[in-house]
Amino acid sequence: MLYELILEPEGEGVRAISLVEDPAIQEDWIALSSEEFTLRSVDEEKRLIMGAVLVPDKPILRRNEGEEFYIYFSKETIRETMERYAKSGNHRQATLEHSFAIQGVTTIESWIVEDETYDKSALYKLNAPVGSWVATMKVDSPEIWSLVKAGRVKGFSIEGLFKRQASDKELNAELSTRRPGEGEEDFISRCMSELASEFPEEEQRYAVCKQYAELSALEDLERILSDKEA
């Protein structure tokens, strides 16, 4: 099942941005030192991180109390979410792995990608598609920066309230199972072909089909283990 996440009319939206090791949107941010970030020349490391906060129309697999489904955000919702985040003054609100609040991490820039070629994010090879919400954070906390340098956190993940509504785009449940003798590459190719009308962007189709392939492989493993136990 595919759901679109939308904002409540009077809702706050994103309350905080979390630094996580496994970002749900599958987009890594990059750490920017004084040598890499050339808007101003400084003597010490700037401790800046930049990355995609939300990517439009990208299906994200979710599991909730045994239920599996996909969610996505439209370009319109992403823009409104970014605007509400800015207006609410939550730029100093950050958490680590959605577990606890952290100090010394501030969003200093936040924008919507308008052009993949000329957008600032392209300079740092983020490959963020048009409509993405990108942010730059300043990390003043030595403890958090040590995690950044150690590669312990790799992306942004939002914390906020959204309403889930069924999308007109329906995922084909049969695509979660490979045909007998079908390899992963053939499976993904077939899946992408069958989803062409529902997801016009090739990257979207690949993301969905790659996740289907992983689910299928997991189901095969569970079936094998079950047969052995029997």
C-alpha positions, 0 to 999 in steps of 0.5 A: 500500500502507498500513502502520501504524507500531508500536513495538517492545516494547523499542524506544526510540521517538523519539530526537529531534525535528527542526525542518524546513521541510517536515514530513511530517505537514503541520502547521505549528507557531506561534511564540509571543512574550511577547505571544502566550503569556500564562501568564506576563508577561515582558519579553523574547521567550520564543522558544517554538514549538508544534506537532503532532508526530504526528497519528493515522490520517493517511496519509503518503506515503513513497518508498523505493528506488522503492517508494511507500507510505503510513504512519500512526500509531494513537492508541495508538501515538502515546500510547505514543511520547510516553510513551517519549520523556518517560521516555527523557529525550530532551527536549533532543535536537533536530536540524535537517532531520534532518541534524545535532544542534543545541543550545539547543532543548528540549522543555518541554511535551508532551501528547496532545490530549483535546478539540479545543475545550478543549485548549491547542493550540486556543487557538493555532489548531493544529487538532490532532485528538483523539489528536495529540501536541503539543509546545512547544519553547524555542529558546535558540539565536540561530541557530536562532531566526533561522531560525524568524523567517525562516520557514525551519523550519515544523514538527516531524518525528520521528526514531526506530525503528518497525516497519512492518506491513501495515494491514487498510486497503488503498488502491485502486491505481486511484485513483492515475489520473484518468479521461479528462477528469476534473478534480482536484476531480471526481477528489478527490470520487470518491476520497473517496467510494470511500474512505469505508469505509476512512477514516471521517474526512473529513480522512483521506480528503482527505489521501489523495486529494489526494496521489493527485491530485498523483501522477496529475498527475506521472504525466501530466506524465511521460507527456507528456514521454516522448511528446515524447522519442519 
